[in-house]
Amino acid sequence: MLTDRQQAPLFEALVAHAKSGSTAFHVPGHKQRAEQDHAYGNHSFTTHPAFYYRSLLPLDVTELPDTDDLHHPEGAIAESHALAATCFGAEETRFLVGGSTAGNLAMIIGVCQPGDLVIVQRNVHKSIIHGLMMAGARAVMLQPVIDSLSGLALMPDEQLLEKALERYGNEAKAVILSTPNYYGMAAKLDPLVKIAHCYNVPVLVDEAHGAHFGFHPDLPEAALRSGADLVVQSTHKMLSAMTMGAMLHMQGDRLPRQAVRQALAMVQSSSPSYPIMASLDLARREVHAGGPQIFAEPLAAASLVVEGLERTSFRALGYGAYKSEGIAYDPLKLILFDVTDRMNGFRLRDELAENGCAAEMADDRYVVLAFGTGSIQADGRRLLDALKRISEVLFSESASSGDITSQIKETLVSKGPLVLDVSDPIRFGRETYPIESVELEECEGRTAAEWVIPYPPGIPVLYPGERITADAMKVLLKWRQAGSRIQGAADTRLRTIQVRLEAPTEI
């Protein structure tokens, strides 16, 4: 007899439906069949590209009596939701077929009415900003802490959040945070949650990169365990769900849960993908039934790489001299950099691709390599071999070809911006405004009409609609003097800033 955690109710319902032999007189139009035989030409079916497509089709159905309805779950989907809540430690879980983006939009629209105020970590994903725009909310943006070792941004510190809540706690509808960052780094969340809860303000967390947290002793703590009220996770990033498969988890009595459910119905398709939902069911079953053991192989693969880096010019954040106190590092995210500073992250990414290893992302300094439940030790060996070859080529380019370790710099330099105070609320909306460009030195007191994002660390100094303060001016002048790469601004050299002229125009 199978136990509950070993079942995958939705996946099993779809398989049973596929085996029933019923003829489809409902959408989708492919009727669970691939192209007809005459479409294959000179190919045998198994060598034709449609062969891969065909295997997906039997599970790609619609809302039927035996397949349930995502927006009104009563059968297999409801059972799968309940199992996922138990597995991830929530009181209520909902499947997302539009990635964490759908969850982030829904949590903001569900919590906020137009004009409501929220306290938001400044370096959040763009979907959070889009949610604020759709909700017509006002946001107080908090500067994150910059890790002095790596120069990468984390969450705001406790003192800054306390200061914001002292000023706005009576009207704040939520505190919105994002952790871990893209690099798998997470500061302690529970102190921030406790501060917010002292003001009876719910904490909403975009934990897109941490769906696997808490399932193995070597992995960081999950946001739900830290007391967060609502958590959105991309189950497809590090676990085994299909791309766009994500989950929204809720707990406690501080949330308007029915409003969040209604918002989910607004932002998610009325024709959700059953293969994606089935993959969420199976990903949950894998961690629920398999337990910590399912991470043994990918952790071993990542560890194999780290242990072999000493005779290369590459190092990994979170290990040895490159580990900061008070930060939890995801061991399944390898953040590699060249300690000789001769190869930036973009070049290392491209060199890895030439050696058959496709990285997750790169920036001016780092390359992010993500291991997941499907990773095996052979993957780690291939990556390490590639890094050794790249390192050999790198040092052959140098005039000095002595011992590789003699040229390694053992410290990193932080380029963090000045710490900003609690901002005035920014009104987010979908209006357009007449704009003009003014000299940077003359923009204090004006309202920004564009994003200004120095990269790295990728934290917006200005949002459209934000008043440009004297502190912000100091930060902008610092970045300009440093010759930093600027995203969002029309003038990437920061000689001028676009500001609003007059009343908005509705769109």
DOKE-793170 format. One line per field, with one value per residue (C-alpha): y, z, x; residue number from 0. Coordinates in pm, 1 decimal, always signed. Example, Ala and Ser with C-alpha at 12.3 -4.5 7.8 and 13.67 -1.06 7.14 Angstrom:
<pts>
c2	-450.0, -106.0
c3	+780.0, +714.0
c1	+1230.0, +1367.0
kekol	0, 1
</pts>
This chain:
<pts>
c2	+0.0, +338.1, +606.9, +953.3, +1113.0, +852.4, +935.2, +1200.4, +1240.6, +1472.5, +1287.8, +956.2, +1097.7, +1215.2, +877.8, +702.0, +935.9, +871.0, +496.0, +519.4, +526.6, +794.2, +997.3, +1368.0, +1610.7, +1887.3, +2118.8, +2107.3, +2054.2, +1797.7, +1541.9, +1387.4, +1281.9, +1396.4, +1485.9, +1223.4, +972.6, +1144.7, +1446.8, +1258.5, +1244.0, +1040.6, +1023.6, +723.5, +833.4, +789.3, +1015.3, +1286.3, +1588.1, +1520.6, +1208.0, +1423.6, +1632.2, +1330.6, +1199.4, +1511.4, +1498.9, +1225.7, +1435.6, +1763.2, +1777.6, +2027.2, +2056.7, +1732.4, +1549.3, +1328.2, +1587.2, +1861.4, +2241.6, +2454.0, +2750.1, +2544.8, +2236.6, +1960.4, +1637.7, +1540.7, +1898.3, +1965.9, +1649.1, +1752.0, +2098.2, +1941.7, +1708.9, +1999.2, +2206.0, +1918.8, +1863.3, +2226.9, +2313.3, +2546.3, +2562.4, +2615.9, +2570.4, +2661.3, +2550.6, +2819.3, +2762.0, +3105.2, +3069.6, +3273.5, +3577.0, +3471.9, +3420.1, +3755.0, +3937.2, +3758.9, +3815.4, +4190.5, +4230.7, +4017.2, +4215.4, +4569.7, +4801.1, +5109.7, +5356.0, +5102.5, +5113.7, +4826.8, +4809.1, +4651.2, +4538.8, +4760.9, +4483.7, +4270.6, +4089.2, +4295.9, +4091.4, +4249.4, +4593.9, +4492.5, +4373.3, +4710.0, +4883.3, +4662.7, +4715.6, +5091.8, +5057.9, +5287.5, +5138.9, +5236.1, +5090.1, +4961.9, +4943.4, +4588.2, +4499.8, +4454.8, +4162.1, +4323.5, +4016.6, +3952.4, +4289.4, +4112.7, +4234.7, +4052.3, +4167.1, +4490.4, +4482.9, +4469.9, +4831.5, +4969.4, +4758.5, +4863.3, +5226.9, +5187.3, +5017.6, +5282.2, +5536.2, +5341.3, +5037.2, +5166.3, +5174.4, +4911.3, +4620.3, +4397.7, +4369.4, +4221.0, +4052.9, +3840.4, +3562.7, +3386.3, +3610.2, +3479.8, +3364.5, +3134.5, +3359.4, +3408.2, +3620.1, +3529.3, +3591.4, +3514.3, +3838.7, +4042.6, +3836.9, +3887.1, +4264.1, +4281.7, +4061.7, +4290.9, +4546.8, +4276.3, +4322.2, +4008.8, +3914.8, +3811.4, +3638.7, +3579.4, +3260.0, +3170.3, +3023.1, +2836.1, +2576.9, +2308.2, +2480.0, +2284.4, +1939.2, +1846.7, +1939.7, +2104.8, +2335.3, +2670.1, +2713.0, +2765.2, +3092.7, +2918.6, +2776.8, +3131.9, +3239.0, +3409.8, +3445.8, +3396.2, +3239.2, +3201.9, +2937.5, +2842.7, +2465.3, +2433.8, +2610.4, +2363.3, +2085.9, +1870.5, +2051.6, +2168.7, +2527.7, +2769.9, +2530.8, +2711.9, +2717.7, +2973.7, +2883.8, +3055.8, +3025.4, +3222.7, +3460.8, +3789.8, +3733.0, +3795.7, +3446.6, +3465.3, +3785.3, +3612.0, +3318.0, +3560.0, +3738.9, +3404.1, +3344.8, +3686.0, +3640.1, +3268.9, +3128.1, +2984.6, +2704.9, +2598.5, +2347.6, +2002.9, +1873.7, +2159.3, +2091.1, +1719.3, +1798.3, +1999.5, +1698.5, +1473.0, +1719.7, +1733.3, +1354.2, +1327.3, +1538.7, +1419.0, +1047.3, +1057.4, +1289.5, +1420.9, +1131.1, +1282.4, +1561.4, +1329.5, +1294.9, +1665.3, +1772.2, +1523.6, +1657.4, +2016.2, +1916.8, +1734.0, +2059.7, +2269.2, +2022.4, +2029.7, +2407.7, +2449.8, +2386.0, +2627.2, +3003.7, +2973.5, +2983.7, +2950.2, +3186.8, +3027.8, +2823.3, +2887.4, +3250.1, +3343.5, +3278.1, +3559.4, +3517.2, +3524.6, +3420.7, +3081.9, +2965.2, +2723.4, +2443.4, +2362.3, +2705.8, +2728.3, +3094.0, +3087.2, +3369.7, +3406.6, +3523.0, +3655.2, +3902.1, +3827.4, +3656.1, +3817.5, +3626.0, +3675.9, +3536.1, +3241.1, +3165.7, +3167.2, +2951.2, +2700.6, +2689.6, +2613.8, +2321.5, +2184.5, +2333.0, +2574.7, +2811.6, +2962.8, +3325.9, +3554.1, +3908.1, +4123.1, +3899.8, +3579.0, +3279.5, +3100.5, +2723.5, +2560.2, +2195.6, +2034.2, +1707.7, +1580.7, +1650.3, +1357.2, +1328.2, +1292.1, +1649.1, +1768.4, +1585.4, +1737.6, +2086.3, +2045.1, +1914.2, +2217.2, +2456.4, +2293.5, +2330.0, +2693.0, +2771.2, +2618.4, +2831.4, +3140.0, +3099.5, +3010.1, +3356.7, +3513.8, +3603.0, +3436.3, +3068.2, +2970.2, +2804.1, +2886.3, +2957.0, +3218.3, +3462.9, +3424.5, +3719.3, +3600.9, +3891.0, +4037.7, +4405.9, +4532.6, +4807.2, +4854.2, +5184.6, +5421.6, +5314.3, +5503.8, +5599.5, +5492.1, +5631.9, +5837.6, +5626.4, +5578.8, +5569.7, +5287.3, +5287.7, +5242.3, +5609.6, +5776.9, +6120.3, +6392.2, +6387.9, +6593.7, +6529.2, +6739.1, +6751.7, +6506.2, +6784.7, +6966.5, +6679.0, +6688.0, +6726.0, +6621.5, +6301.4, +6031.5, +5913.3, +5618.9, +5333.8, +5386.4, +5055.0, +5033.0, +4682.6, +4516.5, +4493.5, +4542.1, +4743.9, +5027.2, +5361.9, +5523.3, +5392.7, +5583.1, +5796.0, +5826.0, +6166.5, +6224.3, +6301.5, +6440.1, +6089.6, +5945.2, +6219.3, +6118.2, +5757.6, +5849.5, +6076.4, +5797.1, +5547.4, +5800.2, +5874.5, +5500.6, +5460.3, +5185.3, +5008.8, +5155.5, +4982.6, +5148.1, +5505.6, +5668.3, +5826.7, +5535.1, +5773.8, +5949.8, +6297.6, +6352.5, +6195.7, +6177.2, +6338.4, +6401.5, +6727.8, +6751.9, +6564.9, +6200.5, +6070.4, +5765.3, +5465.0
c3	+0.0, -100.8, +163.9, +89.1, +37.5, -226.1, -428.8, -699.9, -728.1, -1028.6, -1227.8, -1152.6, -1257.3, -1588.9, -1654.3, -1576.9, -1814.9, -2089.5, -2044.7, -2054.4, -2434.9, -2452.1, -2773.1, -2717.3, -2827.0, -2615.5, -2635.6, -2702.0, -3073.9, -3096.6, -2930.7, -2748.1, -3082.2, -3268.9, -3637.8, -3872.6, -4023.7, -4364.1, -4197.3, -4125.4, -4486.3, -4514.9, -4137.5, -3929.7, -3646.7, -3376.7, -3559.9, -3637.4, -3403.9, -3343.4, -3152.0, -2854.4, -2878.3, -2896.5, -2555.3, -2388.4, -2544.6, -2354.2, -2034.4, -2205.9, -2143.3, -2005.2, -1713.2, -1715.7, -1444.8, -1370.0, -1410.6, -1177.9, -1216.4, -1094.7, -1022.9, -833.7, -713.5, -559.4, -676.3, -778.5, -783.4, -436.8, -310.0, -471.9, -314.4, +28.1, -10.6, -124.3, +179.2, +408.3, +226.7, +225.5, +570.4, +473.4, +581.4, +221.2, -113.4, -466.5, -792.2, -1028.8, -1403.7, -1477.0, -1266.2, -954.9, -1157.3, -1128.7, -754.7, -699.8, -895.0, -708.6, -360.9, -418.4, -592.9, -321.7, -32.6, -175.5, -282.5, -491.7, -275.5, -6.5, +126.9, +145.1, +258.6, -10.6, -42.1, -309.6, -511.4, -585.9, -908.5, -1173.3, -1123.0, -776.6, -933.5, -1198.0, -919.0, -745.0, -1072.7, -1133.7, -777.6, -785.6, -454.2, -277.5, -168.6, +75.6, -73.6, +165.1, +70.0, +106.4, +292.7, +67.6, +155.7, +205.0, +76.1, -251.1, -317.8, -365.1, -223.9, +40.2, +235.1, +435.9, +789.9, +1102.5, +1203.3, +869.3, +870.0, +1230.3, +1131.7, +837.9, +1052.1, +1323.3, +1056.6, +846.0, +1052.3, +1116.6, +745.4, +595.2, +443.1, +405.9, +409.8, +82.1, +77.7, -163.2, -47.0, -140.8, -402.2, -750.2, -619.9, -355.9, -62.1, +223.1, +537.7, +842.3, +772.8, +1108.5, +1283.0, +1006.2, +1030.7, +1407.7, +1370.5, +1113.2, +1321.1, +1621.1, +1410.5, +1295.2, +937.5, +720.8, +548.9, +182.0, +47.2, -309.5, -248.9, -616.8, -587.8, -262.0, -323.1, -214.0, +110.4, +429.3, +269.1, +355.5, +652.4, +418.9, +265.2, +417.4, +617.7, +428.2, +455.0, +584.5, +875.9, +952.0, +995.8, +663.9, +598.0, +220.4, +17.8, -357.9, -490.8, -839.7, -809.5, -1153.8, -1070.8, -839.2, -803.4, -1086.4, -1203.2, -1563.9, -1653.8, -1534.1, -1254.9, -920.1, -592.2, -358.9, +10.8, +287.8, +665.3, +961.8, +1001.3, +885.3, +517.2, +322.6, +173.9, -24.1, -189.6, -283.1, -430.8, -632.0, -755.9, -864.7, -1077.5, -1237.9, -1327.4, -1415.8, -1739.4, -1740.4, -1949.4, -1729.5, -1847.9, -1707.4, -1787.4, -1581.1, -1293.2, -1310.2, -1293.8, -975.9, -830.1, -920.3, -795.5, -462.5, -449.4, -517.8, -216.6, +0.2, -46.0, -120.1, +161.7, +202.2, +1.9, -330.5, -277.2, -207.3, -573.0, -672.2, -349.9, -421.1, -777.1, -656.6, -380.6, -633.9, -826.5, -519.6, -396.5, -733.7, -768.9, -577.3, -880.0, -1095.7, -1086.3, -993.1, -651.0, -522.0, -292.2, +36.6, +80.5, +270.2, +264.6, +52.7, +310.2, +508.5, +861.2, +903.2, +544.2, +443.2, +104.7, -117.0, -190.0, -511.8, -652.3, -746.5, -774.2, -947.4, -1015.6, -1134.8, -844.8, -1081.7, -1219.6, -1577.2, -1674.8, -1597.4, -1551.2, -1906.1, -2058.4, -1817.6, -1910.8, -2279.9, -2225.4, -2030.3, -2314.7, -2556.9, -2329.6, -2325.1, -1990.3, -2001.6, -1703.4, -1547.8, -1567.5, -1550.0, -1448.7, -1453.4, -1197.9, -1128.4, -1308.1, -1151.4, -1205.7, -1072.3, -970.5, -914.8, -829.0, -1178.5, -1146.7, -1123.9, -1030.1, -1393.9, -1442.6, -1172.0, -1327.4, -1667.7, -1517.8, -1323.9, -1631.8, -1825.7, -1553.6, -1550.5, -1926.9, -1916.3, -1632.7, -1822.9, -2127.9, -1910.2, -1757.5, -2088.4, -2204.2, -1922.5, -1959.0, -1625.1, -1633.7, -1288.5, -1011.6, -1070.0, -703.9, -676.7, -882.0, -688.9, -498.0, -176.4, -120.9, -303.3, -318.6, -240.9, -454.9, -248.1, -274.9, +14.5, +253.2, +189.3, +455.9, +454.9, +132.6, +91.7, -50.4, -426.5, -603.2, -858.1, -1142.1, -1515.0, -1611.7, -1852.7, -1785.5, -1999.1, -1924.1, -1969.3, -1922.8, -1666.7, -1561.2, -1281.7, -1056.0, -1094.5, -1039.8, -657.9, -554.3, -893.5, -957.8, -1149.5, -1473.8, -1534.3, -1361.8, -1267.3, -1184.7, -1139.8, -1222.4, -1026.5, -772.2, -967.5, -702.7, -837.3, -697.9, -854.1, -949.7, -1183.5, -953.1, -679.2, -550.8, -601.1, -259.7, -162.9, -52.5, -388.4, -560.8, -367.5, -472.8, -838.6, -843.9, -689.9, -956.5, -1232.9, -1102.1, -1085.1, -1450.4, -1358.4, -1605.3, -1572.9, -1674.4, -1722.1, -1770.1, -2112.1, -2048.6, -1932.5, -1846.0, -1593.2, -1722.5, -1728.8, -1563.7, -1703.8, -1471.8, -1483.3, -1616.9, -1529.5, -1478.6, -1591.2, -1891.6, -1839.2, -2063.0
c1	+0.0, +139.2, +155.3, +14.3, +353.0, +437.1, +128.3, +99.6, -278.7, -292.0, -26.2, -197.5, -535.7, -390.2, -228.2, -556.8, -738.7, -481.9, -530.9, -910.3, -916.6, -1186.0, -1208.7, -1143.2, -1412.4, -1261.6, -961.5, -666.8, -680.5, -402.7, -639.7, -342.8, -190.0, +121.7, +127.8, -11.1, +228.6, +241.6, +404.1, +727.1, +852.3, +1170.6, +1220.4, +1132.9, +908.2, +1173.8, +1420.4, +1165.9, +1153.0, +783.1, +884.4, +984.5, +669.9, +441.2, +545.7, +403.6, +60.9, -126.3, -112.7, -200.0, -573.6, -822.5, -1065.8, -1264.5, -1460.2, -1158.6, -881.6, -1014.7, -996.2, -704.2, -932.4, -1189.6, -1001.0, -1210.4, -1044.3, -693.2, -558.9, -701.8, -532.5, -205.4, -229.7, -282.9, +14.8, +234.1, +131.3, +227.0, +555.4, +669.8, +534.4, +249.4, -112.8, -223.8, -46.8, -150.7, +10.6, +140.8, +170.2, +316.6, +629.4, +701.8, +598.1, +233.2, +269.9, +440.2, +171.8, -106.5, +32.6, +59.4, -277.3, -436.5, -290.0, -302.9, -580.5, -493.4, -302.5, -210.7, +144.4, +394.9, +757.3, +973.6, +1333.2, +1486.4, +1655.0, +1348.6, +1262.1, +1085.8, +767.3, +734.1, +752.9, +498.8, +270.0, +299.9, +216.6, -87.4, -209.4, -150.4, +31.9, +274.8, +605.8, +877.0, +1195.7, +1464.5, +1830.1, +1969.0, +2285.3, +2588.8, +2813.8, +3154.9, +3339.7, +3158.9, +2993.6, +2657.9, +2327.6, +2123.6, +1814.0, +1774.2, +1911.9, +1698.6, +1762.0, +1645.3, +1329.4, +1256.0, +1299.9, +1061.7, +798.8, +828.0, +741.4, +490.6, +385.9, +35.2, -49.6, +183.0, -9.2, +296.7, +674.5, +800.2, +1142.2, +1344.1, +1574.4, +1796.7, +1952.6, +2030.8, +2368.8, +2216.8, +2312.2, +2066.2, +2090.3, +1883.2, +1515.2, +1355.2, +1469.5, +1304.4, +986.3, +970.7, +1008.3, +728.6, +500.8, +549.9, +360.9, +114.4, +240.2, +259.3, +584.8, +567.8, +878.1, +988.7, +1186.8, +1205.1, +1555.2, +1495.0, +1223.1, +1470.6, +1570.9, +1515.1, +1508.8, +1869.2, +2092.2, +2343.4, +2080.2, +1973.8, +1654.3, +1328.4, +1134.7, +822.2, +1022.1, +1136.1, +773.8, +699.7, +326.2, +332.6, +612.9, +645.3, +885.9, +1000.4, +976.7, +1135.0, +1462.0, +1634.2, +1376.1, +1241.0, +926.4, +895.1, +979.8, +706.5, +608.9, +598.9, +406.4, +253.0, +242.3, +41.7, +24.7, -104.9, -398.1, -241.2, -321.9, -643.7, -621.2, -943.7, -822.3, -495.1, -688.9, -902.0, -589.1, -444.5, -753.4, -693.5, -326.5, -322.3, -456.6, -807.7, -651.5, -358.8, -101.4, -170.6, +180.7, +326.6, +87.5, +163.4, +534.3, +473.4, +294.9, +588.5, +851.8, +672.3, +654.2, +1026.0, +1128.1, +839.0, +903.9, +1276.2, +1377.9, +1733.2, +1876.5, +1764.3, +2018.4, +2312.0, +2416.5, +2392.8, +2567.1, +2845.6, +2876.0, +2909.8, +3153.8, +3370.0, +3414.0, +3491.8, +3752.0, +3926.8, +3955.1, +4281.2, +4500.7, +4304.3, +4271.0, +3902.6, +3739.0, +3382.4, +3195.4, +3096.7, +3414.0, +3738.2, +3845.6, +3546.0, +3275.2, +3111.0, +2982.2, +2606.1, +2530.1, +2392.6, +2521.3, +2333.0, +2584.3, +2395.0, +2480.0, +2846.3, +2947.7, +3284.0, +3528.9, +3885.5, +4101.2, +4367.0, +4109.9, +4216.5, +3892.4, +3557.8, +3235.4, +3115.3, +3431.6, +3432.7, +3071.6, +3161.6, +3469.4, +3259.6, +3008.9, +3292.9, +3378.9, +3025.4, +2910.2, +2614.4, +2609.4, +2296.7, +2413.3, +2714.6, +2800.6, +3113.5, +3285.6, +3093.1, +2949.3, +2652.4, +2633.2, +2317.6, +2303.9, +1964.0, +1797.7, +1880.3, +2253.8, +2496.6, +2862.8, +2960.8, +2834.3, +3072.3, +3366.0, +3292.0, +3272.8, +3596.3, +3778.1, +3654.9, +3773.0, +4116.6, +4149.3, +4034.7, +4274.8, +4566.3, +4486.9, +4448.7, +4791.7, +4952.2, +4845.7, +5044.5, +5411.3, +5467.3, +5379.4, +5504.0, +5306.4, +4942.6, +4872.1, +5146.3, +4939.3, +4614.9, +4471.5, +4310.2, +4068.5, +3774.0, +3693.3, +3344.0, +3195.0, +2877.6, +2691.9, +2632.1, +2357.7, +2036.1, +1782.8, +1418.0, +1276.8, +964.3, +679.7, +687.0, +352.0, +349.4, +101.2, +56.2, +42.6, +283.3, +433.5, +591.5, +964.0, +1277.4, +1647.6, +1835.2, +2199.0, +2267.9, +2393.9, +2060.5, +1817.0, +1786.0, +1422.5, +1287.9, +1089.9, +1273.7, +1115.8, +1348.8, +1526.3, +1890.9, +2058.3, +2437.0, +2555.4, +2694.9, +2538.6, +2214.8, +2028.3, +1811.7, +1927.6, +1619.6, +1278.3, +1043.2, +828.9, +1092.2, +1196.6, +1568.2, +1717.0, +2057.0, +2162.1, +2060.8, +2259.5, +2572.5, +2528.1, +2475.1, +2779.3, +2986.8, +2879.5, +2946.0, +3293.2, +3364.9, +3261.6, +3016.4, +2789.9, +2438.9, +2116.7, +1778.3, +1898.2, +1878.5, +2219.4, +2433.2, +2717.3, +2489.7, +2557.7, +2178.6, +1873.9, +1522.2, +1266.5, +892.0, +757.2, +388.7, +61.7, +32.6, -149.6, -372.9, -301.7
kekol	0, 1, 2, 3, 4, 5, 6, 7, 8, 9, 10, 11, 12, 13, 14, 15, 16, 17, 18, 19, 20, 21, 22, 23, 24, 25, 26, 27, 28, 29, 30, 31, 32, 33, 34, 35, 36, 37, 38, 39, 40, 41, 42, 43, 44, 45, 46, 47, 48, 49, 50, 51, 52, 53, 54, 55, 56, 57, 58, 59, 60, 61, 62, 63, 64, 65, 66, 67, 68, 69, 70, 71, 72, 73, 74, 75, 76, 77, 78, 79, 80, 81, 82, 83, 84, 85, 86, 87, 88, 89, 90, 91, 92, 93, 94, 95, 96, 97, 98, 99, 100, 101, 102, 103, 104, 105, 106, 107, 108, 109, 110, 111, 112, 113, 114, 115, 116, 117, 118, 119, 120, 121, 122, 123, 124, 125, 126, 127, 128, 129, 130, 131, 132, 133, 134, 135, 136, 137, 138, 139, 140, 141, 142, 143, 144, 145, 146, 147, 148, 149, 150, 151, 152, 153, 154, 155, 156, 157, 158, 159, 160, 161, 162, 163, 164, 165, 166, 167, 168, 169, 170, 171, 172, 173, 174, 175, 176, 177, 178, 179, 180, 181, 182, 183, 184, 185, 186, 187, 188, 189, 190, 191, 192, 193, 194, 195, 196, 197, 198, 199, 200, 201, 202, 203, 204, 205, 206, 207, 208, 209, 210, 211, 212, 213, 214, 215, 216, 217, 218, 219, 220, 221, 222, 223, 224, 225, 226, 227, 228, 229, 230, 231, 232, 233, 234, 235, 236, 237, 238, 239, 240, 241, 242, 243, 244, 245, 246, 247, 248, 249, 250, 251, 252, 253, 254, 255, 256, 257, 258, 259, 260, 261, 262, 263, 264, 265, 266, 267, 268, 269, 270, 271, 272, 273, 274, 275, 276, 277, 278, 279, 280, 281, 282, 283, 284, 285, 286, 287, 288, 289, 290, 291, 292, 293, 294, 295, 296, 297, 298, 299, 300, 301, 302, 303, 304, 305, 306, 307, 308, 309, 310, 311, 312, 313, 314, 315, 316, 317, 318, 319, 320, 321, 322, 323, 324, 325, 326, 327, 328, 329, 330, 331, 332, 333, 334, 335, 336, 337, 338, 339, 340, 341, 342, 343, 344, 345, 346, 347, 348, 349, 350, 351, 352, 353, 354, 355, 356, 357, 358, 359, 360, 361, 362, 363, 364, 365, 366, 367, 368, 369, 370, 371, 372, 373, 374, 375, 376, 377, 378, 379, 380, 381, 382, 383, 384, 385, 386, 387, 388, 389, 390, 391, 392, 393, 394, 395, 396, 397, 398, 399, 400, 401, 402, 403, 404, 405, 406, 407, 408, 409, 410, 411, 412, 413, 414, 415, 416, 417, 418, 419, 420, 421, 422, 423, 424, 425, 426, 427, 428, 429, 430, 431, 432, 433, 434, 435, 436, 437, 438, 439, 440, 441, 442, 443, 444, 445, 446, 447, 448, 449, 450, 451, 452, 453, 454, 455, 456, 457, 458, 459, 460, 461, 462, 463, 464, 465, 466, 467, 468, 469, 470, 471, 472, 473, 474, 475, 476, 477, 478, 479, 480, 481, 482, 483, 484, 485, 486, 487, 488, 489, 490, 491, 492, 493, 494, 495, 496, 497, 498, 499, 500, 501, 502, 503, 504, 505, 506
</pts>
